[in-house]
Amino acid sequence: MGAKQTGIEAEPTGRIRLAYLVSHPIQYQAPLLRRIAQEPGIELTVFFASDFSVRGYRDAGFGVEVKWDIPLLDGYRHEFLPRLELSKAEGVLNPIGYGMYRRLQGRGDDLPFDVLWVHGYNTGTTMLGMLAAKSLGIPVLVRADVWLGDRIRSGWKLAVKALYFKMLQWVVDGVLTIGTMNHAYWKHYFGEDVPLFLMPYAVDNEYFQQRSKEAEANRSALQRELQLDGERPVILFASKLQGRKRCSDLLKAYGDLVRRQTLSQQPYLVIVGDGEERSALEEQAKAEGLDDVRFCGFQNQTQMPRYFDLCTVFVLPSRHEPWGLIVNEVMNAGRPVIVSDEVGCYPDLVRDGMERLVFPAGDVAALTAALEQMLVNPEVAAAMGRRGLERIRTWSFEEDVTVLRGALMAMTGKACRP
């Protein structure tokens, strides 16, 4: 699909005005937006429909009040759109941010935007934004963390979804895919008609590597806090305590592993996170007599590297997990990971001869075997962690910016130049 014309003749080179439309400030995205804002030739403005994540809110998944302890709005130009609130609950149609048509046109001394990039594709805010861009002849890039292995839907729902994507194809000019499984999703719905640009789903690698190194010096303090013997291995789970995260499977596998008594040092299981299943998980651990399980509750962003440094191996046994950015984070601490085959990042991050770290989702026996295999040989586990660290270095914001520049060039016909 060729680049659309904005009504202004494109120069071969020049600054590209990029509008990014997203529901609210997101802790994972803020560092990337700061990095893009520093890139010569790209003039970025971010538009939000809501500020709830800045004010603090009760997270439905964690089940606790959350106020992020990292800056969400620093280092990039941003605006909050006027919004229509239909209820107090955040959702697909609430709130609806509006006014993008006027902003995309430019105002005062601002020139019109060259490209609109939206995060997500099925909310009232994103649809209004894409339609506004379409009417102005401004090309649209979309990015969303979805994959084909999502929850099962009925035939009529799939038919409606296919019809929706036919309409969506009319307004979308390119897709910024986050990885292999996400790429397959968009290929399935758009075929060859819409160009796809692989823009890796990354975290702030430098931040997590540095904070993990700093945590090493204070590891003993956290071990004392959690009453851990520093000589014994630690299995770490960190996520929302919801059904689809399958922490219950990990507890079962851990219990089976402990009862086998095949390891010279019995491991601890440290569970970081909160949510609707916490009480049931605590009861499960108690019923099985698992005294070496530690429930640590919700931990904010700046605290997570302490737990990454503490662990011997990290496990994410989720079902229907579109990506799993926590895996990126812990790999930056040089720790090996075990994930289910329904964690969307695994084809891209858990590879290079380490396939045994991927197990079939819901298969407790396979998870138990993977844990045993990992812990029986600490040297091999450490080597896997080092290889994972090298892998994650190539899955970074720098690759994101390179791909974004290429996508903007394809959309506008001009290179980004200061």
Secondary structure as GFF3:
##gff-version 3
##sequence-region A 1 418
A	DSSP	beta_strand	13	14	.	.	.	ID=ss1
A	DSSP	beta_strand	16	22	.	.	.	ID=ss2
A	DSSP	alpha_helix	30	37	.	.	.	ID=ss3
A	DSSP	beta_strand	42	48	.	.	.	ID=ss4
A	DSSP	alpha_helix	52	55	.	.	.	ID=ss5
A	DSSP	beta_strand	57	59	.	.	.	ID=ss6
A	DSSP	beta_strand	64	66	.	.	.	ID=ss7
A	DSSP	beta_strand	77	80	.	.	.	ID=ss8
A	DSSP	beta_strand	83	84	.	.	.	ID=ss9
A	DSSP	beta_strand	96	97	.	.	.	ID=ss10
A	DSSP	alpha_helix	100	105	.	.	.	ID=ss11
A	DSSP	beta_strand	115	119	.	.	.	ID=ss12
A	DSSP	alpha_helix	124	136	.	.	.	ID=ss13
A	DSSP	beta_strand	140	143	.	.	.	ID=ss14
A	DSSP	alpha_helix	155	171	.	.	.	ID=ss15
A	DSSP	beta_strand	174	177	.	.	.	ID=ss16
A	DSSP	alpha_helix	180	190	.	.	.	ID=ss17
A	DSSP	beta_strand	196	198	.	.	.	ID=ss18
A	DSSP	alpha_helix	205	216	.	.	.	ID=ss19
A	DSSP	alpha_helix	219	226	.	.	.	ID=ss20
A	DSSP	beta_strand	234	238	.	.	.	ID=ss21
A	DSSP	three_ten_helix	243	245	.	.	.	ID=ss22
A	DSSP	alpha_helix	247	260	.	.	.	ID=ss23
A	DSSP	beta_strand	268	272	.	.	.	ID=ss24
A	DSSP	alpha_helix	278	287	.	.	.	ID=ss25
A	DSSP	beta_strand	293	297	.	.	.	ID=ss26
A	DSSP	three_ten_helix	301	303	.	.	.	ID=ss27
A	DSSP	alpha_helix	304	310	.	.	.	ID=ss28
A	DSSP	beta_strand	313	316	.	.	.	ID=ss29
A	DSSP	alpha_helix	325	331	.	.	.	ID=ss30
A	DSSP	beta_strand	337	340	.	.	.	ID=ss31
A	DSSP	alpha_helix	346	349	.	.	.	ID=ss32
A	DSSP	three_ten_helix	355	357	.	.	.	ID=ss33
A	DSSP	beta_strand	358	359	.	.	.	ID=ss34
A	DSSP	alpha_helix	364	375	.	.	.	ID=ss35
A	DSSP	alpha_helix	378	393	.	.	.	ID=ss36
A	DSSP	alpha_helix	397	412	.	.	.	ID=ss37
A	DSSP	beta_strand	415	416	.	.	.	ID=ss38
###
